[in-house]
Amino acid sequence: QVQLAESGGGLVQAGGSLRLSCAVSGRTFSGCTMGWFRQGPGKEREFVSAISRSGGMTYYSDSVKGRFAISRDNARNTVYLQMNSLKPEDTAVYYCAARETAVSGAYFSTSRSYGYWGQGTQVTVSS
């Protein structure tokens, strides 16, 4: 069983920054592709970013590309999402997700591809 716990959400003004963390326990973290998703008010859950097992490959949705950066520390079993130049439309509950994969460069952008999820952390961006 994999357990994920997000932290770092909060209230920030437009243009500000936040860094989300997701601590993973229970499995070999380095064997997991990690992803971040978000669900805004009245919206479906959407893909934000993903990172390969080694951290060598990263992927972003068009809406956050150039503003957000995903990274991971396999020694600390933690994945991060650095969010800069935040906009009100970034307001959402942010979830991290994990999927074990044997393919080192794999990433997944659909929520159904991930088997393990955190409880989510709220990010609110005020205008």
Secondary structure, 3 states (H helix, E strand, C coil): CCEEEEECCEEEECCCCEEEEEEEECCCHHHEEEEEEEECCCCCCEEEEEECCCCCCEEECCCCCCCEEEEEECCCCEEEEEECCCCHHHCEEEEEEEEECCCCCCCCCCHHHCCEECCCEEEEEEC
